[in-house]
Amino acid sequence: SLALIYQSQQQWTKAEDLFLQVIQTRKRVQGMDHQDTLNSIANLASTYIYQG
């Protein structure tokens, strides 16, 4: 995904913003417990971890 590309390029703010948008959409469409939603949350968490 584009957010993962931003993450790999260390463009943390862009990655974070996009992950947050994706998470909100996935929650609304697929629900909080859907695997894709949870994966997106994990990706956001990894963005925060990489930033320190």
C-alpha angles and dihedrals in degrees: 000000000000091000090057090051090052089049092051089051090050092243090145100172094050091046092048094048093049094045090051091052092048092049093051091050094046092049091053097043104031104019134244095280097051114117093234091054091049091048090053091051090050090050090052090049091052089052089056091046093051090053091057 
